[in-house]
């Protein structure tokens, strides 16, 4: 694309881009083009092994820049780590049971939310490690949570079949989302923050209005428990993965079913969009991952080679790489266009259940049942 022509096109509908900053915006667009055009043959090397907890880990998560990451554990704590040195910065103590769901309030990263089997969610300061709020009200374990991008709310999903929205500032409950007949195991805000989806063991996904807590749509079609859900970046689509071996694509505004993506021979346990919503990746207990084109709904690549079920799949921020975590004790890096395996990250002594990229895409973290975390550069 011609950068100048593109910016002039954007200018027509964007009054904030005045003549005085036009040159700078063109400069940014060109930098972005350079970045997207860079040839990548980066090989990741093991940088550090962290013996993070005395009991198994439940989850790992990066802040946006990747300078910090957190680990949750059955030992009832969450730990905050410095990625560059591998040093433990804080132990977040206070939960009375397993710390299962963890998240940073990205892109800011100054807060951490932890959801526990003790039925509470706690909010912590990343800098001090102090707890600022404890959210009480669920009648069963909290198993998933999510911040909205606007940094005003945190949503929790529970085995009590409800999700709750909490005000970060005031520390109080805003809404209870009731209507599912089974446990809620996934919650996800859209980027504009006006919608939230919940995925449940009752085989359905529900779309809610965040402002009113009103149910807008129930996405009905799966014949098994929901395992994973996500909005596309532009908020127009929802992707759902299920134990019924299928992945479904839905219109987020109308709640209508667009397509069923088939091909896996076993349960789908994780699904995700790339950052621009052009591709979907799925991970299955059949030991393979697949990439689908959102436009054509066709499978464009099968990622085969793992010797056990895949529990997690994610795109690199640029979207040209895919990372998978497997029970075969390895994580693998794949070319998102061809499906070729580029690298096998080996060394864990037990299954890997979690993996993540930092925003730059040059650091990977893997969390394993061997009670360790590995940082790869």
C-alpha positions in Angstrom: 0.0 0.0 0.0 1.2 3.5 -0.7 1.5 5.0 2.8 0.7 8.6 1.7 -2.4 7.6 -0.1 -3.5 5.5 2.8 -3.1 8.3 5.3 -5.0 10.7 3.0 -7.8 8.2 2.9 -7.9 7.8 6.7 -7.8 11.6 7.0 -11.1 12.0 5.2 -12.9 10.2 8.1 -10.7 11.1 11.0 -10.7 14.8 12.0 -8.0 14.2 14.6 -5.4 13.7 11.9 -4.7 17.3 11.0 -2.3 18.6 8.4 0.3 19.2 11.1 0.6 15.6 12.1 0.0 14.0 8.7 3.8 13.5 8.0 4.2 11.8 11.4 1.3 9.4 10.7 2.8 8.5 7.3 6.1 7.8 9.1 4.3 5.5 11.6 2.5 3.6 8.8 5.9 3.1 7.0 7.4 1.8 10.2 4.5 -0.6 10.5 5.0 -1.8 6.9 8.7 -2.4 7.6 7.9 -4.3 10.7 5.3 -6.5 9.0 7.8 -7.1 6.1 10.6 -8.2 8.3 11.8 -11.8 7.6 11.6 -13.8 10.7 13.7 -16.8 11.3 14.1 -16.2 15.0 15.0 -19.4 16.9 13.9 -19.4 20.5 16.4 -20.5 23.1 15.7 -21.5 26.7 16.6 -18.5 28.9 15.4 -19.6 32.4 13.7 -22.4 34.3 11.6 -21.1 37.2 10.7 -23.6 39.9 7.7 -21.4 40.5 5.5 -23.2 43.1 5.5 -26.1 45.4 2.2 -27.4 43.9 1.2 -27.5 40.3 0.6 -24.3 38.3 -2.8 -23.4 37.0 -2.1 -20.6 34.6 0.5 -18.1 33.4 0.0 -14.7 31.9 2.2 -11.8 30.5 1.6 -8.1 30.9 1.5 -6.4 27.5 5.1 -5.5 27.1 6.2 -8.9 28.5 8.3 -7.3 31.3 6.3 -9.1 33.9 4.4 -12.3 34.1 2.3 -14.0 36.7 1.8 -17.7 37.7 -1.2 -19.1 39.6 -1.1 -22.3 41.5 -2.8 -24.9 43.6 -0.6 -23.6 46.5 -3.2 -20.8 46.8 -0.9 -18.1 45.7 -0.1 -16.0 42.6 3.4 -14.9 42.0 4.7 -11.9 40.0 7.9 -12.3 38.1 10.4 -10.1 36.3 10.9 -11.6 32.8 14.3 -10.2 32.1 16.0 -11.5 35.3 13.6 -14.4 36.2 13.3 -12.9 39.7 10.3 -13.3 41.9 8.9 -9.9 42.7 5.8 -10.6 44.8 3.8 -13.4 46.3 0.1 -12.6 46.2 -1.2 -14.4 49.3 -4.7 -14.3 50.8 -6.8 -16.8 48.9 -8.1 -19.8 50.9 -8.0 -22.2 48.0 -6.5 -22.8 44.5 -5.8 -19.7 42.5 -7.1 -20.7 39.1 -7.8 -17.7 36.9 -5.3 -14.9 36.6 -4.9 -11.7 34.4 -3.2 -8.4 34.1 -5.4 -5.3 33.2 -3.6 -5.0 29.9 -2.6 -2.8 28.2 -1.8 -1.0 31.5 -0.5 -3.8 33.5 -0.6 -2.0 36.9 -3.3 -4.4 38.3 -3.7 -8.1 38.6 -6.9 -10.1 39.1 -6.9 -13.5 40.7 -10.0 -15.9 40.7 -10.0 -18.7 43.2 -11.8 -21.9 44.2 -12.5 -20.0 47.4 -15.3 -18.3 45.4 -13.6 -14.8 45.6 -11.8 -12.7 43.1 -9.0 -10.4 44.4 -7.5 -7.3 42.8 -3.8 -6.5 43.4 -1.3 -3.8 42.7 1.4 -5.0 40.4 4.0 -2.6 41.9 3.3 -3.3 45.6 1.7 -6.7 45.6 -1.0 -5.4 47.9 -4.6 -6.5 47.6 -7.0 -3.5 47.0 -10.3 -5.3 46.7 -11.8 -8.7 47.4 -14.9 -9.4 45.4 -17.4 -11.7 47.2 -20.7 -13.0 46.0 -20.2 -16.2 43.9 -21.6 -19.4 45.4 -19.0 -21.7 43.8 -15.4 -21.7 42.4 -14.4 -18.9 40.1 -12.7 -20.5 37.0 -12.4 -17.7 34.5 -12.0 -13.9 34.6 -11.3 -11.0 32.2 -10.7 -7.3 32.4 -12.3 -5.0 29.9 -9.8 -3.0 27.7 -11.2 0.2 29.2 -9.8 -0.8 32.6 -13.1 -0.2 34.5 -14.5 -3.7 35.0 -13.4 -7.2 35.7 -15.7 -10.1 34.9 -15.7 -13.4 36.7 -17.3 -16.7 35.6 -18.1 -19.4 38.1 -19.2 -23.0 38.6 -22.4 -21.5 40.2 -23.6 -20.9 36.5 -23.4 -17.1 36.8 -20.9 -14.4 35.7 -20.5 -11.2 37.6 -19.2 -7.7 36.6 -17.3 -5.8 39.2 -16.3 -2.1 39.3 -12.5 -1.9 39.7 -12.5 1.6 41.2 -15.3 1.2 43.7 -14.7 -2.5 44.4 -18.3 -3.4 44.1 -20.6 -5.7 42.0 -22.2 -4.0 39.0 -24.2 -6.9 37.6 -24.9 -10.6 37.8 -25.4 -12.4 34.5 -27.8 -15.2 35.2 -29.4 -17.6 32.6 -27.0 -20.4 32.0 -28.0 -23.8 33.3 -24.5 -25.1 33.5 -21.1 -24.0 34.9 -19.5 -20.9 33.1 -15.9 -21.7 32.1 -15.1 -18.8 29.8 -15.8 -15.1 29.8 -14.6 -12.5 27.2 -15.2 -8.8 26.6 -15.2 -7.3 23.1 -12.7 -4.5 22.5 -15.2 -1.7 22.8 -16.3 -3.0 26.1 -20.0 -2.9 25.5 -20.5 -6.6 25.1 -19.4 -9.7 27.0 -19.8 -13.4 26.1 -20.0 -16.3 28.5 -19.4 -20.0 27.5 -20.9 -22.8 29.5 -21.1 -26.5 30.1 -24.8 -26.1 29.1 -23.6 -26.2 25.4 -24.4 -22.5 24.8 -22.7 -19.1 24.6 -24.5 -16.0 25.7 -24.0 -12.4 24.6 -24.7 -9.7 27.2 -25.0 -6.0 27.2 -22.3 -4.8 29.6 -24.1 -1.5 30.5 -27.4 -3.1 31.5 -26.4 -6.7 32.2 -29.2 -7.7 29.8 -29.0 -10.9 27.8 -28.9 -10.1 24.1 -28.4 -13.4 22.3 -28.0 -17.1 23.1 -25.8 -18.9 20.6 -27.3 -22.3 20.3 -25.9 -25.1 18.1 -23.1 -26.9 19.9 -23.9 -30.4 21.0 -21.2 -30.5 23.7 -19.8 -28.4 26.5 -18.2 -25.1 25.4 -14.4 -25.0 26.0 -13.2 -21.7 24.5 -14.7 -18.4 23.2 -13.4 -15.1 21.7 -14.6 -11.9 20.0 -12.7 -10.8 16.9 -10.8 -7.6 17.3 -13.4 -5.5 15.4 -16.2 -7.0 17.6 -18.1 -8.3 14.6 -17.6 -12.0 15.1 -17.5 -14.6 17.9 -15.7 -17.9 17.6 -16.6 -20.8 19.9 -14.9 -24.2 20.5 -16.7 -27.2 21.9 -16.2 -30.7 23.2 -18.5 -31.7 20.3 -15.3 -31.6 18.1 -16.5 -28.5 16.2 -15.7 -24.8 16.1 -18.4 -22.3 15.2 -18.4 -18.8 13.9 -21.2 -16.4 14.8 -22.3 -12.9 13.9 -21.7 -11.0 17.2 -24.4 -8.3 16.4 -27.3 -10.6 15.5 -26.3 -13.8 17.2 -26.7 -15.8 14.0 -24.7 -18.8 13.2 -22.3 -18.2 10.2 -20.4 -21.4 9.9 -19.3 -24.7 11.5 -15.6 -25.5 11.1 -15.1 -29.2 11.0 -12.2 -31.6 10.7 -11.1 -32.5 14.2 -11.7 -36.1 15.3 -11.7 -35.2 19.0 -12.8 -32.4 21.4 -11.7 -28.9 20.6 -10.3 -27.4 23.8 -9.0 -24.0 22.6 -9.8 -21.5 19.8 -8.5 -18.1 18.9 -8.5 -15.4 16.3 -5.4 -13.7 15.0 -5.1 -10.1 15.9 -6.9 -8.9 12.7 -9.6 -11.5 12.6 -8.5 -13.1 9.3 -7.7 -16.5 10.7 -8.9 -18.8 13.4 -6.7 -21.5 15.1 -8.1 -24.5 16.9 -6.5 -27.0 19.3 -7.8 -30.4 19.9 -7.3 -33.5 22.1 -6.7 -35.4 18.8 -3.2 -34.0 18.9 -3.5 -31.6 16.0 -4.2 -27.9 15.6 -5.9 -26.3 12.6 -5.9 -22.9 10.9 -9.1 -21.7 9.2 -9.6 -18.7 6.9 -12.4 -16.6 8.3 -13.5 -15.3 4.9 -13.7 -18.7 3.1 -14.4 -20.8 6.2 -11.9 -23.3 4.8 -9.1 -25.2 6.7 -5.9 -23.7 5.3 -3.4 -25.8 7.4 -3.2 -28.7 9.7 -0.6 -28.6 12.4 0.4 -32.2 12.9 3.4 -33.6 14.9 2.6 -33.4 18.6 2.6 -36.8 20.3 -0.3 -36.0 22.6 -3.3 -33.7 23.0 -2.9 -30.0 22.5 -4.3 -27.8 25.3 -3.5 -24.3 24.1 -3.0 -22.5 20.9 -2.2 -18.8 20.2 -1.0 -16.6 17.4 2.1 -14.4 17.7 1.1 -10.7 17.8 2.0 -10.3 14.1 -0.1 -13.3 13.3 2.6 -15.1 11.2 3.4 -17.7 13.9 1.4 -20.1 16.0 2.4 -21.5 19.3 0.9 -24.8 20.7 1.2 -26.5 24.1 0.8 -30.2 24.5 0.6 -33.1 26.9 3.7 -34.6 25.0 5.8 -32.2 27.2 6.7 -29.9 24.3 5.5 -26.6 22.8 5.8 -26.1 19.1 6.1 -23.0 16.9 4.5 -23.2 13.5 4.3 -21.1 10.3 0.8 -19.7 10.3 0.7 -19.6 6.5 2.0 -23.1 5.6 1.4 -25.0 8.9 5.1 -26.1 8.9 6.6 -26.8 12.3 9.5 -24.3 12.7 10.7 -25.3 16.2 10.0 -27.7 19.1 10.5 -26.3 22.5 11.7 -29.2 24.6 12.7 -29.8 28.2 9.6 -29.8 30.4 9.2 -33.0 32.4 5.4 -33.1 32.2 2.6 -31.8 30.1 2.5 -28.2 29.1 -0.9 -26.6 29.7 -0.2 -23.0 29.1 1.9 -20.9 26.7 2.0 -17.2 25.7 3.8 -14.7 23.6 4.7 -11.2 24.8 3.5 -8.3 22.6 6.7 -8.0 20.7 6.6 -11.7 19.9 10.2 -12.3 20.9 9.6 -14.0 24.3 7.6 -17.1 25.0 6.5 -18.5 28.4 5.4 -22.1 28.9 3.8 -23.5 32.1 3.9 -27.2 32.9 2.6 -29.7 35.3 6.2 -30.3 36.3 5.7 -27.2 38.5 8.0 -25.1 36.4 7.8 -22.2 34.0 10.2 -21.7 31.2 11.1 -18.4 29.6 12.3 -18.6 26.0 14.0 -15.8 24.1 
